[in-house]
Amino acid sequence: MARHLRFLLLFLALAGTLGCVRGCTSRRPPIHVNPNMDDQPRYEAQAASEFFADGMTMRPEVPGTVARHAGPMTQWADPVFTTGFNADGTPADRNPVLADDTLLARGRERFNIYCAPCHDKRGTGRGILFKRANIPTTSIHLERVRNAADGTLFDVITNGVGLMPGYGYPIQARDRWAIVAYVRQMQAQHVE
């Protein structure tokens, strides 16, 4: 009996020691076997630097650089083209890009890549999310979507709404307008 008692006490002592390995506080810092970029030398913003000839840590932009969301600079002059909103903040009623065959073909291509997985290729809202996970997706043929201004559709594509993510970064502004034009074409051809 004493032998079993000693074994039990030894087991409890080991369990108590091992049980405190995780979750117990320690005054010593954690061990970083491979610190990589956890603690690296760096400059503070606006600090002086002896490394660069001009003495500044913050580097000037490379001449000719365009922000990744900008697109061609000539289109920055038109806020309707880049935002979908008029100067007074109301959504643009009409697409500022001429909807020719080339633009509609590009809109169809972009729609099938970015929109069809959720809205399906006909825009009914019965894409893969609905089929596999029963997640409701808006049909582009609903009356409220048909009655929405083109600028509203552009804004939804750009910034997202509800479960839909925004596609402002991966889709250029002209391609977003192409999608809007293609959606309008699908709505016109849709028969209930």
N, C-alpha and C positions, 0 to 999 in steps of 0.2 A: 504494500500500500504506500509506503514511504517513497518507493521508487516511482510510482505513478504520480505522486504528489510533486516530486522534484521535476519530473518530465512536464507536468502541467504548468508549474511555475516558470520553468525555462521557456516553454512555449509562449506563455503570456508575456514574459519579459521581451522576447524577440518580437512578438506581434506588436507590443507597445512601442518598441524602438522603430520598427519598420513602418508602423502606421503613422509616425510623425515625420517621416521623410518628406512626404508631400503635404502641403497645406500648413506647415508650421512656419512661423516667422523666423527670420534669421537676421543678424546684424551684418553679416558678410554679404557683399554683392554677389550676384549670380555668376557662375562660371560661364564664360563665352569661349567655347572650344574653337570656333571659327568666327571671329567678330565681323569679318567682311566690312560692311559699310555702317555698322552700328555706331562706331565712334571713329570719325575720320576728320582730318584737318579740313577746314573750310573757311571761307571769308564771310563776314556779315555783309548785308546789303549796304551800299553807300560807304563802305570802309575803304581806307587807303591800301594800296598795294605797291610793294617794291618790285614785284615780278614784271608788271607791264610798264612800258615806257611812259604811258600817260599818267601813271599813278592811280588809276581807277580799277576797282575790282569788277564793277558792272561794265560789261562790254557793250559797245554800240551795235546797232543792228547792221547786218551786212547790207550794203547798197543793193536795191532791187528786190529785197525780201518782201514777200506778200504773206500775210497771216493765212493760216490754213483754211479759215472759213471765208476768206475774202473773195476769192474768184477774181476775174479780171477787174482791174481798177476802174474801167469805164462804167461798170455797173454800180459802183458805190454811189454815184450821183443820184440814182433813183431808189429812194427808200421803199417804194412799193415793190420793186423787184427783189430786194434783199429781205424785207420783213413781211410783206403781204398786207401792210397797213398803210392807209393814206396819212398825210401830214397831220390831220386832225385826230388820228388814233382809231378811225373806223376801218373795218376790213375792206380791202379793195373788192369792188363788185366784179370786175373783169380781170382775166389773166392778161398781164402786160406783154406776154410773149405771143407772137402770131402762131396759131395752131395749124401748121402745115403738115403734110404727110411725114416728113422727116421728124418733126417734133412729136407727133403722135406715135410713131414707131419707137422713138426713144422713150417716151412715157410708158408704152406697153412693156418694153424691156425692163425698165426700172421698177414698174409695178410688179411684174412677175418675180423679180429678185427680192424686193423689200416688202411688198404688201401682200402678195398672194399666199404666202405661208399662213397668214392669219385670216385674211379676207377671202381667200380662194381666187382663182383666176377670173371668175365671173363677178367677184365683188359681193357675193351673197353673205359673207360673214361665217361661212361654214368651212374654214380652213383646218389645218392640222391641229390647232389648239382646241377647236370645237370638237373635232372627231376623236381625239385621243384623251383630252382632259375635260371636255364639256365646259370649256371656258367661253363665255359668250363674247363674240366679236361683232362689232357694228357692221351692218350691211350698208354698202354705199348707195343702195337703192331706197333707203328709208326717206320719207318725205322731208325730215329735218336736215338730212345730208344734201338732198336735192335742192332745198331752199337756201342752204348756206352760201354765203358769198365765196368766190374763188379765193379771196385772201384768207378766209377762215380755214378752208381746206389746206392752203399752203402753211398756215400757222400750225395746224394740227400735225402735218407731216414734219415740220421743223422742230416743234417743241413737244409733241406727243400730247396725249390726254388719257386719263384713267390708266389702264394697264398698258396702253401703247407707248413705247419709248419714242423719244424725239430722234429724228433722222437728219437733223441739221448739219451734223458733222460729216457723215459718210456720203450724203447726197448733196451735190452742188445745187445752188439756187435754181439754175436753169433747168436741171433735171427734176426738181420738185415741181416747177411750173409745168413741165412736160407730163408729170404724173397727174396733176390737176386736170390738164387738158384731156388726157386719156380717160380719167374717171368720168369727166363730163360726156365724153363720147360713149362710154359704156352705159351711163345712165340714159342717154338718148336712145340707145339701141335695145335697152332692156324691156322686155314684155313680161308682165306679171302673169 
